[in-house]
Amino acid sequence: MNEDFWTNVLEDGEQLLWTGKPKPRLSLRNFQLLGPFIGAFGTVIAGGLLLSFNDLPVSQSVILAVIIALVVLSLVRGLNRWTELTRTRYALTNHRALFFRLQKGETRVKAFPRSAETKPDIKPTNPPSVFFIRQERGDNPTLAAHLGFEYIDESDSLTALMATSYKGTET
């Protein structure tokens, strides 16, 4: 993301405070990322045991097909999540929190005003994830999503930017 990119994205008077991207590490703390891969491994073990001690009237080829389908489904889910994270970029300005997704020659941007910012909620992933945007659904305000920047190395410097006041705040 070069200087021309930021010139097109930032509004008049808006200043870029921080940029980053997810950098997850292989860790048990990141179980939601590792879960599909562990699930695929467990399915292979369970399937192997089932095929070894098969006294069922169902043919082994059907059992094997189901095992392969479950393993492939689990691996595809896990790989999609990793790919999604590698194509994600974040930015924090004095007015907005920006979420970028790089997709097939284009960049999709979601922006949330800093007025939607809540107290940062640090999730103990490796590195930490910082959730700080509350997005309510228009049709049902009781259903709200808590959004933020996931797997951020510099989470301390990011949360420090959120603790300070910014333009447009009411004090």
Sequence and secondary structure as in RCSB ss.txt:
>XXXX:A:sequence
MNEDFWTNVLEDGEQLLWTGKPKPRLSLRNFQLLGPFIGAFGTVIAGGLLLSFNDLPVSQSVILAVIIALVVLSL
VRGLNRWTELTRTRYALTNHRALFFRLQKGETRVKAFPRSAETKPDIKPTNPPSVFFIRQERGDNPTLAAHLGFE
YIDESDSLTALMATSYKGTET
>XXXX:A:secstr
  HHHHHHHS TT  EEEEE     S GGGHHHHHHHHHHHHHHHHHHHHHHT  SSS HHHHHHHHHHHHHHHH
HHHHHHHHHHHTEEEEEESSEEEEEEEETTEEEEEEEEGGGEEEEEEE  SS EEEEEEEE SS TT EEEEEE 
S TTHHHHHHHHHS  TT   
